[in-house]
Amino acid sequence: MTTISLGENSKMVIRPSERDRVQRFYRDVLGCRVTPKSKGMDLIRLGADFYIGAVYDESALSGADRLNSIWLDLQTEDPDGLK
């Protein structure tokens, strides 16, 4: 069986109106460090060396369309270690 792993960096493009919601989820629910890098981007750190760039752009998919675009399932035996 072949094993596929995610790299250390990912990006998601989100409408600016969702910025507060995204920041609260990653910071308050998952316990991640969320660092605003510019007016239109946050850097979200998950664990020691995995980052998600959140890019805020009005042309991003709507919430309904986003549900049909990708599914990312993160699993861990150590949820506290993931934080």
C-alpha positions in Angstrom: 0.0 0.0 0.0 1.2 3.5 -0.9 1.2 6.1 1.8 0.5 9.7 0.9 1.2 12.6 3.4 0.4 16.2 3.3 3.3 18.6 3.0 4.0 21.2 5.6 2.1 24.0 3.9 -1.4 24.4 2.6 -3.6 27.3 1.4 -7.3 28.1 1.5 -9.0 31.0 -0.1 -11.9 32.4 1.8 -14.2 35.4 1.5 -13.1 38.3 3.7 -16.4 38.3 5.5 -15.4 34.9 7.0 -12.1 36.1 8.5 -13.3 36.4 12.1 -15.0 33.1 12.0 -11.9 31.3 10.6 -9.6 33.0 13.1 -11.9 32.0 16.0 -12.2 28.4 14.9 -8.5 27.8 14.5 -7.5 29.9 17.6 -10.3 29.1 20.1 -11.4 25.6 19.0 -8.2 24.0 17.8 -5.8 26.1 19.9 -3.7 27.2 16.9 -1.5 30.3 16.7 -3.1 32.6 14.1 -0.8 35.3 12.8 -2.2 38.1 10.5 0.5 38.5 7.8 -1.3 41.2 5.8 -4.7 42.8 5.3 -5.6 39.8 3.1 -3.8 36.8 4.7 -3.4 34.9 8.0 -0.8 32.2 8.8 -2.2 29.4 10.9 0.2 27.1 12.7 -1.0 23.5 13.4 1.6 21.6 15.4 5.3 22.1 15.2 5.7 22.5 11.5 2.4 22.5 9.6 1.0 25.8 8.3 -2.2 26.8 6.5 -2.2 30.1 4.7 -5.7 31.7 4.9 -6.0 34.1 1.9 -9.0 36.4 2.0 -10.4 37.3 -1.4 -13.9 38.4 -2.5 -13.7 36.1 -5.5 -13.5 33.0 -3.2 -16.1 30.3 -3.5 -19.3 30.8 -1.5 -19.8 28.6 1.6 -22.2 26.4 -0.3 -19.8 26.0 -3.3 -16.9 25.4 -0.9 -18.7 22.3 0.5 -18.6 20.8 -2.9 -14.9 21.6 -3.6 -12.7 19.6 -1.2 -12.9 17.5 2.0 -9.9 17.3 4.3 -10.0 14.9 7.1 -7.4 15.3 9.8 -6.9 12.4 12.2 -4.6 12.0 15.1 -4.1 9.7 18.0 -2.9 12.6 20.1 -5.3 15.6 19.7 -3.4 17.6 22.3 -0.2 17.0 20.4 -1.8 18.3 17.2 -2.5 21.6 18.9 
